Amino acid sequence: MGVIVVFLGLLGLMAWGWRNRSRSQAGLFDTLPEVPAETGDVVLGPLTGVYIGSTVAGDWQARIARAPLGHRSAATLTAFTGGLRLDLADATVWIPRADLVDVRRASALANKTVPGGGILVARWQVDGHDGPTLIDSGFRADDKDSYPRWEALRGDAAPPTRPDTPRSTTEENK
């Protein structure tokens, strides 16, 4: 009986921590961009796999808890001339080309590690109460052979070297 009480207490603490993290991230973004009526032509995809999660850029452990970016999900990723569309099990995330910084491979993101750069990471910026924030969103594809074509994608977002650089972590700025 005591083990069950301890287990339930730990679950409650985890839920409380996740809720507090979500509240503390309220200033990261107001709302995410809506999928436009006209997305443009398909450039790559659709690519099936698993959405790993999103973090504040530069810190693979600074997981974003706010919906819909907070939870892992089966997903489909498609690149259009207008941006990237990430179809999750319960939501759709649109990354406009104007906000996309780059696409690269990584071995770790959102507390998930895989060997050999198995995570495709899109870095993009979003506006919030606290100013612009760079976000890294990770996707582990079923077909990793297509990663080089995805890495060739570049967005229209200005490189983060201006004084009003979007927020990222100090670890990346070193």
C-alpha positions as CSV (number, residue, x, y, z in Angstrom):
1,M,0.0,0.0,0.0
2,G,2.8,2.4,0.8
3,V,4.5,1.8,-2.6
4,I,1.3,2.8,-4.3
5,V,1.0,6.0,-2.3
6,V,4.6,6.9,-3.1
7,F,4.1,6.1,-6.8
8,L,1.0,8.2,-7.0
9,G,2.8,11.0,-5.1
10,L,5.6,10.9,-7.7
11,L,3.2,11.0,-10.5
12,G,1.5,14.1,-8.9
13,L,4.9,15.8,-8.6
14,M,5.7,15.1,-12.2
15,A,2.4,16.5,-13.4
16,W,2.9,19.6,-11.1
17,G,6.4,20.1,-12.6
18,W,5.1,19.9,-16.2
19,R,2.3,22.4,-15.4
20,N,4.8,24.8,-13.9
21,R,7.2,24.5,-16.8
22,S,4.3,25.2,-19.2
23,R,3.3,28.3,-17.2
24,S,6.9,29.6,-17.1
25,Q,7.1,29.3,-20.9
26,A,4.0,31.4,-21.5
27,G,6.1,34.2,-22.8
28,L,7.9,32.1,-25.4
29,F,5.1,32.5,-28.0
30,D,1.6,33.9,-28.1
31,T,0.2,31.6,-30.7
32,L,1.9,29.5,-33.3
33,P,1.4,30.4,-37.0
34,E,-1.7,29.1,-38.7
35,V,-1.5,26.8,-41.7
36,P,-2.2,29.2,-44.6
37,A,-4.9,28.4,-47.2
38,E,-2.1,28.4,-49.9
39,T,1.0,26.5,-48.7
40,G,2.7,26.5,-52.1
41,D,4.0,23.5,-54.0
42,V,5.3,20.4,-52.3
43,V,9.2,20.5,-52.2
44,L,9.9,17.3,-50.1
45,G,7.8,14.7,-48.4
46,P,5.6,13.7,-47.0
47,L,8.0,12.0,-44.6
48,T,6.6,9.8,-41.8
49,G,8.1,9.3,-38.4
50,V,8.0,10.5,-34.8
51,Y,8.0,14.1,-33.7
52,I,10.5,14.1,-30.8
53,G,9.7,17.5,-29.3
54,S,10.9,21.1,-29.3
55,T,13.4,22.9,-27.2
56,V,14.7,26.5,-26.9
57,A,17.4,26.6,-29.5
58,G,20.9,25.6,-28.4
59,D,19.8,23.6,-25.3
60,W,18.8,20.1,-26.2
61,Q,17.3,19.6,-22.7
62,A,15.2,22.8,-22.5
63,R,12.1,21.0,-23.6
64,I,9.1,23.2,-24.5
65,A,6.0,22.0,-22.5
66,R,3.4,24.2,-24.2
67,A,0.9,22.5,-26.6
68,P,1.2,21.4,-29.3
69,L,5.0,21.3,-29.1
70,G,5.3,19.6,-25.8
71,H,4.6,15.9,-26.4
72,R,6.1,13.2,-28.7
73,S,3.7,12.0,-31.4
74,A,3.5,10.0,-34.6
75,A,3.9,12.6,-37.3
76,T,4.3,13.5,-41.0
77,L,6.6,16.2,-42.2
78,T,6.1,17.9,-45.5
79,A,8.1,20.8,-47.0
80,F,6.2,23.3,-49.2
81,T,7.5,26.4,-50.9
82,G,5.8,28.4,-48.2
83,G,7.1,26.5,-45.2
84,L,7.1,23.2,-43.3
85,R,4.0,21.4,-42.2
86,L,4.2,19.0,-39.3
87,D,1.1,16.9,-38.9
88,L,0.9,15.5,-35.4
89,A,-1.6,13.0,-34.0
90,D,-3.7,15.8,-32.5
91,A,-2.5,19.1,-34.1
92,T,-0.7,20.6,-37.0
93,V,2.4,22.9,-36.7
94,W,3.2,25.3,-39.5
95,I,6.7,26.7,-39.8
96,P,6.6,29.6,-42.3
97,R,9.6,29.8,-44.6
98,A,10.1,33.4,-43.4
99,D,10.6,32.0,-39.9
100,L,12.7,29.0,-40.8
101,V,16.5,29.4,-40.1
102,D,17.8,26.0,-41.1
103,V,17.4,22.2,-41.0
104,R,20.2,20.0,-39.7
105,R,20.8,16.6,-38.1
106,A,21.4,16.1,-34.4
107,S,22.0,13.2,-32.1
108,A,20.1,14.7,-29.1
109,L,17.1,16.8,-28.7
110,A,14.3,17.1,-26.1
111,N,16.0,14.6,-23.7
112,K,16.1,12.0,-26.5
113,T,19.4,10.7,-27.8
114,V,20.0,8.6,-30.9
115,P,23.2,7.5,-32.6
116,G,24.6,9.0,-35.8
117,G,22.6,12.2,-36.1
118,G,19.3,10.4,-36.4
119,I,17.1,13.4,-35.5
120,L,16.2,16.0,-38.2
121,V,16.0,19.4,-36.5
122,A,14.3,22.5,-37.9
123,R,15.4,25.7,-36.3
124,W,12.8,28.5,-36.5
125,Q,11.8,31.6,-34.8
126,V,8.5,32.6,-33.2
127,D,7.4,35.8,-31.6
128,G,6.1,36.0,-28.0
129,H,5.6,38.5,-25.2
130,D,9.3,38.2,-24.3
131,G,10.4,38.9,-27.9
132,P,11.5,36.5,-30.6
133,T,12.6,33.0,-29.6
134,L,14.6,30.4,-31.6
135,I,13.1,27.0,-31.4
136,D,14.6,23.6,-32.4
137,S,11.9,21.1,-33.4
138,G,13.0,17.5,-33.8
139,F,11.7,14.7,-36.1
140,R,13.0,11.1,-36.3
141,A,12.0,9.9,-39.8
142,D,11.3,6.3,-40.8
143,D,13.5,7.0,-43.9
144,K,16.7,8.6,-42.8
145,D,18.2,8.3,-46.3
146,S,16.3,11.5,-47.3
147,Y,18.0,13.6,-44.6
148,P,20.5,15.3,-46.9
149,R,17.8,16.7,-49.1
150,W,16.0,18.1,-46.0
151,E,19.2,19.6,-44.7
152,A,19.5,21.5,-48.0
153,L,16.3,23.5,-47.0
154,R,16.9,27.0,-45.9
155,G,14.4,29.5,-44.8
156,D,14.2,33.3,-45.2
157,A,14.8,34.1,-41.6
158,A,17.8,36.4,-41.1
159,P,20.8,34.7,-39.4
160,P,20.8,35.3,-35.7
161,T,23.7,37.8,-35.6
162,R,21.9,41.1,-35.1
163,P,21.8,42.9,-31.7
164,D,18.1,42.0,-31.5
165,T,18.9,38.4,-31.9
166,P,16.1,36.0,-31.0
167,R,16.5,34.4,-27.6
168,S,18.4,31.2,-27.3
169,T,20.4,29.7,-24.5
170,T,23.7,30.9,-23.3
171,E,25.2,27.5,-24.0
172,E,24.9,28.1,-27.7
173,N,26.1,31.7,-27.5
174,K,29.5,30.7,-26.1
